[in-house]
Amino acid sequence: MAVKLINLGLPKTGTTTLGVALEKSGWLVADFKLRRRTCPEKDIAGSFVGRQLYEGYYGSGDPLERLGSFDALTEISVLNRDLCLWPQTDFGLIQSLRDRHPDLRFVASWRDPEEAAHSMLRWSDLGTNRLPGGNVPGLPKGFGDTRLQRATWIAQHYAFLRHLFADDPRFLEYDIADPQAPARISAHIGVELPWWGQANENTSVRTGSAT
């Protein structure tokens, strides 16, 4: 088994939905964290996907060195009190993946930047504390507490990916609101998706400024 697909999309752009869809197709998926109940490599179980990508990249040079038991990685960033890792923004890491794994496919789950920025505000303390307080690539500490700042960062991340991959057929960007998204993903990876919906839905309603 080897990793077949990596999602380079940002949080709150349907990353969990993609993970659930791939799991229902029979794939073993790592989404954000290497869950102890499903991770075949027990010595890295409980770790974060992003941490293991960097351990491999700065160890052997191969970001997938310890992740070969999985079919797909659908959420690869982590931002908490101790870690701020965003492999999907890292040119060197992405280029290493492309060079070392020529059959590897990439997708970027996309959502309207304004909508994604608002969802980040309403998701726990992501928009109010973690993003403004972190040193996220493209969003330095002290920025990200307004919708405009988050939306600008989001839009430029996808511009970066479009520029990096250009016409590379191994890359697919899809709009999570597009009814054809599951069909496009299926064609891209050669696997039928028996389910497509909305997982990890943000049901909170936050009052006050959403700027």
Buried (B, 14 or more C-beta within 10 A) or exposed (E): EEBBBBBBBBBBBBBBBBBBBBBBBEBBBBBBBBEEEBBEBEEBBEBBBBBBBBBBBEEEEBBBBBBBBBBBBBBBBBBEEEEBBBBBBBEEBBEBBBEBBEEBBBBBBBBBBBBBBBBBBBBEEBBBEBBBBBEBBBBEEEBBBBBEBBBBBBBBBBEBBEEBBEEEEBBBBBBBEEEEBBBBBBEBBEBEBEEBEEBBEBEEEEEEEEE
